[in-house]
Amino acid sequence: MQHRRIHATALILILCAVGWLLPGAGGSAHAQDRHINVIRVQDTINPGLQDFIQYAIAQSEEDSAQCLIMELDTPGGLMTAMRGIVKSIMNAKIPVVVFVAPSGAQAASAGVLITAAADVAAMAPGTNIGAAHPVTATGGDVPKTMNEKVVNDMVAFAKSIAEERGRNGQWLEEAIRKSVSVTAEEAFALNVIDLVARDLGDLLAKLDGWEVQRKGYSRTLTTKGAEIRHLEPGWRHKVLRAISNPNIAYILLMIGLAGLYFELSQPGVVLPGVIGAIALVLAFYAMQTLPVNYAGFILIALAVVFFILEIKVASYGMLSLAGITCLVLGSLMLFHVPGEPFRLALPVFIPTVLTVSAFFVGVATLAFRAQRRPPQTGLEALVGAVGVVTRAMGPGREGKVFVEGELWNAQSEEPIPEGARVEVVSVRNLKLQVKRIDDK
């Protein structure tokens, strides 16, 4: 009995010890698994960046990160890309924190709405936010007929974000309509952002215990002691970010079409065709993320068809003129989509159109001249050549002619003595038909 009591007491002590240790062990494991994903955004807002941010959000959801922190420094960018980023942030299954940092950084134009859409918006001292009035790709004002529509649409979008996130919708409207801009401290006082933090460490300290509230969603952030994981863009994101500028995509498209055109007009060169094919693939890859007007693309393709026909048809330059017209109109329309306040930049558009047009016309002219030029090799090349009779000939009598360094059998419809100069009229069955040239 005494041994049983000892064994029972020992068992109870062991169970108590295990019960006391398990929570600590579990809590320790939980603390080790807890992490925060961080990305740096120091670029214009473009489709490539949109793709990377969407990837970072999906990755953070998959590995159950506490939150995703976006260190933002941007002068703005495309509205379509901005809307895609905002949509991804507002529908993310994990909290997204936008931190305008480091000191000297900005969240301008499209960056304003991205910051406002965050679950937690923060700024570092010495940063600024604002100036969200829409402009064209060259920095100019949106055409007057479209300006009111674009501005009103952006204001409505900003107000819906402010209402969802509990921010100052009136200030966001002024940032869009009047391009107002404020410092970090002023933004905090105006309820544009949630807090001001010196750096990432200070931000994490202030986020610890922060409660994120959404419709049907609530989470308390536990950032103290959490592991920091920096997500870097892969090669796909880097390439897309580099070529997703409309001007770069347009230049790649022109290079691709010019390369393929040269290969079609001068078969066998190979290198221009290879370069053209690569440039076209990159252009199509970029254009799938850009708002492309396909009427413009069809006009550009039609221009190439006209230039190719110029080689085959004697149009006396009319097809080349039609090709240049289609190229100019297609270039103007390529990225001119209703609701998008940007087009090709004139410093890119004008030199590119002039250079490509000159290239197409030049190649077409050279190819046309090459087709019209008399043959330089073979029997056809002998027609029109001048030679000397080495054996007299006449009707019904075959002679010989020395022409182009070779001795040929020859015939003539008139008597021609030895030593006379003759011109080759035609070649039949390896015999030359010649006529006498008067030596005057």
C-alpha positions as CSV (number, residue, x, y, z in Angstrom):
1,M,0.0,0.0,0.0
2,Q,2.8,2.4,0.9
3,H,4.5,1.7,-2.5
4,R,1.2,2.4,-4.3
5,R,0.8,5.7,-2.5
6,I,4.4,6.7,-3.4
7,H,3.8,5.8,-7.0
8,A,0.5,7.7,-7.1
9,T,2.1,10.8,-5.5
10,A,5.0,10.6,-8.0
11,L,2.5,10.3,-10.9
12,I,0.5,13.3,-9.7
13,L,3.7,15.4,-9.4
14,I,4.8,14.4,-12.9
15,L,1.4,15.3,-14.4
16,C,1.5,18.6,-12.6
17,A,5.0,19.3,-13.8
18,V,4.0,18.4,-17.4
19,G,0.9,20.6,-17.2
20,W,3.0,23.5,-15.9
21,L,5.7,23.0,-18.6
22,L,3.4,22.6,-21.6
23,P,1.9,26.1,-21.6
24,G,5.3,27.6,-21.4
25,A,6.6,25.3,-24.1
26,G,3.6,26.0,-26.3
27,G,3.9,29.7,-25.7
28,S,7.6,29.6,-26.5
29,A,6.9,27.7,-29.8
30,H,4.2,30.2,-30.6
31,A,6.6,33.1,-30.0
32,Q,9.1,31.5,-32.3
33,D,6.6,31.0,-35.1
34,R,5.3,34.5,-34.8
35,H,6.7,36.7,-37.6
36,I,6.1,39.9,-39.5
37,N,6.7,40.3,-43.3
38,V,8.2,43.6,-44.5
39,I,8.6,44.9,-48.1
40,R,10.2,48.1,-49.4
41,V,8.5,50.1,-52.1
42,Q,10.7,52.8,-53.5
43,D,9.3,53.2,-57.0
44,T,6.5,54.7,-59.1
45,I,3.2,52.9,-58.8
46,N,3.1,50.6,-61.9
47,P,1.7,47.2,-62.8
48,G,5.0,45.5,-61.9
49,L,4.9,47.0,-58.4
50,Q,1.2,46.0,-58.2
51,D,2.1,42.4,-59.0
52,F,4.8,42.3,-56.4
53,I,2.6,43.8,-53.6
54,Q,-0.2,41.3,-54.5
55,Y,2.4,38.5,-54.2
56,A,3.6,39.8,-50.8
57,I,0.1,39.9,-49.5
58,A,-0.7,36.4,-50.7
59,Q,2.6,35.1,-49.3
60,S,1.8,36.7,-45.9
61,E,-1.6,35.2,-45.9
62,E,-0.1,31.8,-46.7
63,D,2.5,31.7,-44.0
64,S,0.1,33.4,-41.4
65,A,2.2,36.5,-40.7
66,Q,1.1,38.8,-37.9
67,C,0.9,41.5,-40.5
68,L,2.6,42.9,-43.7
69,I,4.5,46.1,-43.3
70,M,5.0,48.2,-46.5
71,E,7.8,50.8,-46.2
72,L,6.6,53.3,-48.8
73,D,8.4,56.0,-50.7
74,T,6.7,56.9,-54.0
75,P,6.0,60.0,-56.2
76,G,2.9,58.3,-57.5
77,G,2.0,56.5,-60.7
78,L,-0.7,54.9,-62.7
79,M,-4.3,55.0,-61.4
80,T,-5.1,51.5,-62.6
81,A,-2.1,50.0,-60.7
82,M,-3.0,52.1,-57.6
83,R,-6.6,50.8,-57.7
84,G,-5.4,47.2,-57.9
85,I,-3.1,47.7,-54.9
86,V,-5.8,49.4,-52.8
87,K,-8.2,46.5,-53.7
88,S,-5.6,43.9,-52.6
89,I,-4.9,45.8,-49.3
90,M,-8.5,46.2,-48.4
91,N,-9.4,42.6,-49.1
92,A,-6.3,41.1,-47.5
93,K,-6.9,38.4,-44.9
94,I,-4.0,39.8,-42.7
95,P,-3.5,43.3,-41.5
96,V,-1.5,45.6,-43.9
97,V,0.6,48.4,-42.4
98,V,1.8,51.2,-44.7
99,F,4.8,53.0,-43.2
100,V,6.0,56.1,-45.2
101,A,9.7,55.9,-44.4
102,P,12.6,56.7,-44.0
103,S,12.9,60.4,-43.3
104,G,12.8,62.3,-46.6
105,A,10.4,59.8,-48.2
106,Q,7.0,60.8,-49.6
107,A,3.6,59.3,-50.4
108,A,2.5,61.5,-53.2
109,S,-0.3,61.2,-55.8
110,A,-1.3,57.5,-55.9
111,G,0.7,56.9,-52.8
112,V,-1.8,58.9,-50.8
113,L,-4.7,56.5,-51.4
114,I,-2.5,53.4,-50.9
115,T,-1.5,54.8,-47.5
116,A,-5.1,55.7,-46.6
117,A,-6.2,52.1,-47.5
118,A,-3.9,50.5,-45.0
119,D,-5.2,48.9,-41.8
120,V,-2.6,51.0,-40.0
121,A,-1.1,54.1,-41.7
122,A,2.2,55.4,-40.2
123,M,4.8,58.0,-41.2
124,A,8.3,58.8,-40.1
125,P,9.3,62.3,-39.1
126,G,10.5,64.3,-42.0
127,T,8.2,62.7,-44.5
128,N,5.2,64.2,-46.4
129,I,2.0,63.0,-47.9
130,G,-0.4,64.6,-50.4
131,A,-0.5,66.2,-53.9
132,A,-2.8,63.6,-55.3
133,H,-4.3,65.6,-58.2
134,P,-4.2,63.4,-61.3
135,V,-1.7,64.3,-64.0
136,T,-0.6,62.8,-67.4
137,A,2.4,60.6,-67.8
138,T,4.5,63.7,-68.7
139,G,3.5,65.5,-65.6
140,G,1.1,67.9,-67.3
141,D,-2.6,68.5,-66.5
142,V,-5.2,66.1,-67.7
143,P,-7.2,67.5,-70.7
144,K,-10.0,69.7,-69.5
145,T,-12.8,67.6,-71.0
146,M,-11.6,64.6,-69.0
147,N,-10.2,66.3,-65.9
148,E,-13.6,66.7,-64.1
149,K,-14.5,63.1,-64.6
150,V,-11.2,61.7,-63.5
151,V,-11.0,64.0,-60.4
152,N,-14.6,63.3,-59.3
153,D,-14.0,59.6,-59.7
154,M,-10.9,59.7,-57.6
155,V,-12.6,61.8,-54.9
156,A,-15.4,59.3,-54.6
157,F,-12.9,56.5,-54.4
158,A,-10.9,58.3,-51.7
159,K,-14.1,59.0,-49.7
160,S,-15.1,55.3,-49.8
161,I,-11.6,54.4,-48.5
162,A,-11.8,57.0,-45.7
163,E,-15.2,55.8,-44.7
164,E,-14.0,52.2,-44.5
165,R,-10.9,53.0,-42.6
166,G,-12.2,55.9,-40.4
167,R,-9.9,58.5,-41.9
168,N,-10.3,62.2,-42.8
169,G,-12.2,62.1,-46.1
170,Q,-12.4,65.9,-46.4
171,W,-8.6,66.2,-46.4
172,L,-8.2,63.4,-48.9
173,E,-10.6,65.3,-51.2
174,E,-8.5,68.5,-50.8
175,A,-5.4,66.5,-51.6
176,I,-7.0,65.4,-54.9
177,R,-8.7,68.6,-55.9
178,K,-6.2,71.2,-54.6
179,S,-3.0,69.1,-54.4
180,V,-2.4,69.9,-50.7
181,S,0.4,68.2,-48.9
182,V,1.2,67.9,-45.2
183,T,4.0,66.6,-42.9
184,A,3.9,63.5,-40.8
185,E,2.9,65.4,-37.7
186,E,0.2,67.4,-39.5
187,A,-1.2,64.2,-41.1
188,F,-1.4,62.6,-37.6
189,A,-3.2,65.7,-36.2
190,L,-5.7,65.7,-39.2
191,N,-6.5,62.0,-38.7
192,V,-4.9,61.1,-42.1
193,I,-2.6,58.5,-40.5
194,D,-2.7,56.6,-37.3
195,L,0.7,57.2,-35.8
196,V,4.2,58.6,-36.2
197,A,7.2,56.4,-35.7
198,R,11.0,57.1,-36.0
199,D,11.9,53.8,-37.7
200,L,10.8,50.2,-38.1
201,G,11.8,49.3,-34.5
202,D,9.8,52.2,-33.1
203,L,6.8,51.2,-35.3
204,L,6.9,47.6,-34.1
205,A,6.9,48.8,-30.5
206,K,3.9,51.0,-31.1
207,L,2.0,48.3,-33.0
208,D,2.3,45.8,-30.1
209,G,-1.2,45.3,-28.8
210,W,-2.7,47.3,-31.6
211,E,-6.3,46.1,-32.4
212,V,-7.2,46.0,-36.1
213,Q,-10.9,46.3,-36.6
214,R,-12.7,45.6,-39.9
215,K,-16.3,44.6,-40.8
216,G,-16.5,41.1,-39.4
217,Y,-12.8,41.0,-38.6
218,S,-10.8,41.8,-35.6
219,R,-7.2,41.0,-34.7
220,T,-4.8,42.2,-32.0
221,L,-1.2,42.5,-33.2
222,T,1.6,41.0,-31.1
223,T,4.8,42.4,-32.5
224,K,7.0,42.2,-29.5
225,G,9.7,39.6,-30.1
226,A,8.3,38.7,-33.5
227,E,10.7,37.7,-36.3
228,I,11.2,40.2,-39.1
229,R,11.2,38.7,-42.6
230,H,12.0,40.9,-45.6
231,L,10.3,39.8,-48.8
232,E,12.3,40.6,-51.9
233,P,10.9,40.8,-55.5
234,G,11.9,37.9,-57.8
235,W,13.3,38.3,-61.3
236,R,9.7,38.2,-62.8
237,H,8.7,41.2,-60.7
238,K,11.9,43.1,-61.5
239,V,11.5,42.6,-65.2
240,L,7.8,43.6,-65.1
241,R,8.6,46.7,-63.0
242,A,11.3,47.7,-65.5
243,I,9.2,47.3,-68.7
244,S,5.7,48.2,-67.4
245,N,6.2,51.9,-68.2
246,P,4.0,52.7,-71.2
247,N,6.9,54.5,-72.9
248,I,9.3,51.5,-72.5
249,A,6.6,49.1,-73.7
250,Y,6.0,51.3,-76.8
251,I,9.7,51.4,-77.6
252,L,10.0,47.6,-77.2
253,L,7.0,47.2,-79.5
254,M,8.6,49.4,-82.2
255,I,11.9,47.6,-81.9
256,G,10.2,44.2,-82.2
257,L,8.2,45.2,-85.3
258,A,11.2,46.8,-87.0
259,G,13.3,43.7,-86.4
260,L,10.7,41.3,-87.8
261,Y,10.1,43.6,-90.7
262,F,13.8,43.7,-91.6
263,E,14.0,39.9,-91.4
264,L,11.0,39.5,-93.7
265,S,12.4,42.0,-96.2
266,Q,16.0,40.6,-96.0
267,P,15.6,36.9,-95.2
268,G,18.6,35.1,-93.8
269,V,20.0,38.0,-91.7
270,V,18.7,36.3,-88.5
271,L,20.0,38.7,-85.8
272,P,17.3,41.5,-86.4
273,G,14.6,38.8,-86.4
274,V,15.8,37.3,-83.1
275,I,16.1,40.8,-81.4
276,G,12.7,41.7,-82.8
277,A,11.0,38.5,-81.5
278,I,12.5,39.0,-78.0
279,A,11.4,42.7,-77.9
280,L,7.9,41.8,-79.0
281,V,7.6,39.1,-76.3
282,L,8.7,41.7,-73.7
283,A,6.3,44.3,-75.1
284,F,3.3,41.9,-75.0
285,Y,4.2,40.9,-71.5
286,A,4.2,44.5,-70.4
287,M,1.1,45.4,-72.4
288,Q,-1.0,42.7,-70.7
289,T,-0.8,44.7,-67.5
290,L,-1.3,48.1,-69.2
291,P,-4.6,49.7,-70.3
292,V,-4.0,49.2,-74.1
293,N,-6.4,50.5,-76.8
294,Y,-6.3,47.7,-79.3
295,A,-7.5,49.9,-82.2
296,G,-4.1,51.6,-81.8
297,F,-2.3,48.3,-81.8
298,I,-4.2,47.2,-85.0
299,L,-3.3,50.5,-86.8
300,I,0.4,49.9,-85.9
301,A,0.3,46.4,-87.3
302,L,-1.5,47.6,-90.4
303,A,1.3,50.1,-90.9
304,V,3.8,47.3,-91.0
305,V,1.7,45.5,-93.6
306,F,1.6,48.6,-95.8
307,F,5.4,48.8,-95.6
308,I,5.8,45.2,-96.6
309,L,3.4,45.7,-99.5
310,E,5.5,48.7,-100.6
311,I,8.3,46.2,-101.4
312,K,6.0,44.0,-103.6
313,V,3.8,46.6,-105.2
314,A,4.9,49.7,-107.2
315,S,2.8,52.2,-105.4
316,Y,5.2,55.1,-105.9
317,G,5.3,55.8,-102.2
318,M,1.5,55.8,-101.5
319,L,1.7,52.7,-99.4
320,S,4.6,54.1,-97.4
321,L,2.6,57.3,-96.8
322,A,-0.4,55.2,-95.6
323,G,2.0,53.2,-93.4
324,I,3.4,56.3,-91.7
325,T,-0.1,57.7,-91.2
326,C,-1.3,54.4,-89.5
327,L,1.9,54.4,-87.4
328,V,1.3,57.9,-86.1
329,L,-2.4,57.4,-85.4
330,G,-1.8,54.0,-83.8
331,S,0.9,55.4,-81.6
332,L,-1.4,58.2,-80.4
333,M,-4.2,55.8,-79.7
334,L,-2.2,52.9,-78.2
335,F,-2.5,53.9,-74.5
336,H,-5.3,56.4,-74.9
337,V,-8.0,54.6,-73.0
338,P,-11.1,56.5,-71.7
339,G,-10.7,57.2,-68.0
340,E,-6.9,56.9,-68.1
341,P,-5.1,60.3,-67.8
342,F,-1.9,59.4,-69.6
343,R,-0.5,58.9,-73.0
344,L,2.9,58.4,-74.5
345,A,5.4,61.1,-73.6
346,L,6.1,63.5,-76.5
347,P,9.9,63.2,-76.0
348,V,9.5,59.5,-76.6
349,F,6.7,59.5,-79.2
350,I,8.1,62.0,-81.7
351,P,11.7,60.6,-82.1
352,T,10.5,57.0,-82.1
353,V,7.9,57.6,-84.8
354,L,10.4,59.5,-86.9
355,T,13.1,57.0,-86.5
356,V,10.9,53.9,-87.1
357,S,9.2,55.5,-90.1
358,A,12.5,56.4,-91.7
359,F,13.8,52.9,-91.0
360,F,10.7,51.2,-92.6
361,V,10.8,53.5,-95.7
362,G,14.5,53.1,-96.1
363,V,14.4,49.3,-96.0
364,A,11.4,49.3,-98.4
365,T,13.3,51.5,-100.8
366,L,16.4,49.4,-100.7
367,A,14.4,46.2,-101.2
368,F,12.5,47.7,-104.1
369,R,15.7,48.8,-105.8
370,A,17.2,45.4,-105.3
371,Q,14.2,43.8,-107.0
372,R,14.3,46.2,-110.0
373,R,18.1,45.9,-110.5
374,P,19.2,43.6,-113.3
375,P,20.6,40.2,-112.3
376,Q,24.2,40.2,-111.2
377,T,24.9,36.5,-111.5
378,G,23.8,33.5,-113.7
379,L,22.9,33.5,-117.4
380,E,20.5,36.4,-117.0
381,A,23.4,38.6,-116.0
382,L,25.0,38.2,-119.5
383,V,22.1,40.0,-121.1
384,G,23.3,43.4,-122.1
385,A,27.0,42.5,-121.7
386,V,29.5,43.6,-124.4
387,G,32.0,41.1,-126.0
388,V,34.3,40.6,-128.9
389,V,33.8,38.1,-131.8
390,T,36.6,35.5,-132.0
391,R,35.1,33.6,-134.9
392,A,32.9,35.1,-137.6
393,M,29.2,34.3,-137.7
394,G,26.1,34.9,-139.7
395,P,22.6,33.5,-140.5
396,G,22.9,29.8,-140.3
397,R,26.5,29.9,-139.2
398,E,27.6,29.7,-135.5
399,G,30.4,31.7,-134.2
400,K,32.2,32.4,-130.9
401,V,32.3,35.4,-128.7
402,F,34.5,36.3,-125.8
403,V,32.4,38.0,-123.1
404,E,32.8,38.5,-119.3
405,G,36.1,36.6,-119.4
406,E,34.6,33.5,-121.0
407,L,34.3,32.1,-124.5
408,W,30.7,31.4,-125.6
409,N,29.0,29.9,-128.7
410,A,27.0,32.6,-130.4
411,Q,24.5,33.2,-133.1
412,S,23.4,36.3,-135.0
413,E,20.8,37.2,-137.6
414,E,23.3,39.3,-139.5
415,P,26.9,38.7,-140.7
416,I,29.5,39.7,-138.1
417,P,33.2,39.5,-138.8
418,E,35.9,38.4,-136.4
419,G,37.1,41.2,-134.1
420,A,33.8,43.1,-134.1
421,R,32.1,44.2,-130.9
422,V,28.7,42.8,-130.0
423,E,26.1,43.0,-127.3
424,V,24.3,40.0,-125.9
425,V,20.6,40.1,-126.6
426,S,19.5,36.8,-124.9
427,V,20.7,33.4,-123.9
428,R,19.1,30.2,-125.4
429,N,20.4,26.7,-124.7
430,L,23.8,28.0,-123.5
431,K,24.1,29.9,-126.8
432,L,24.3,33.7,-127.0
433,Q,22.1,35.7,-129.3
434,V,24.1,38.8,-130.2
435,K,23.9,41.9,-132.3
436,R,26.6,44.1,-133.7
437,I,27.6,47.3,-132.0
438,D,28.6,50.1,-134.4
439,D,32.0,51.5,-133.5
440,K,31.5,55.2,-133.9
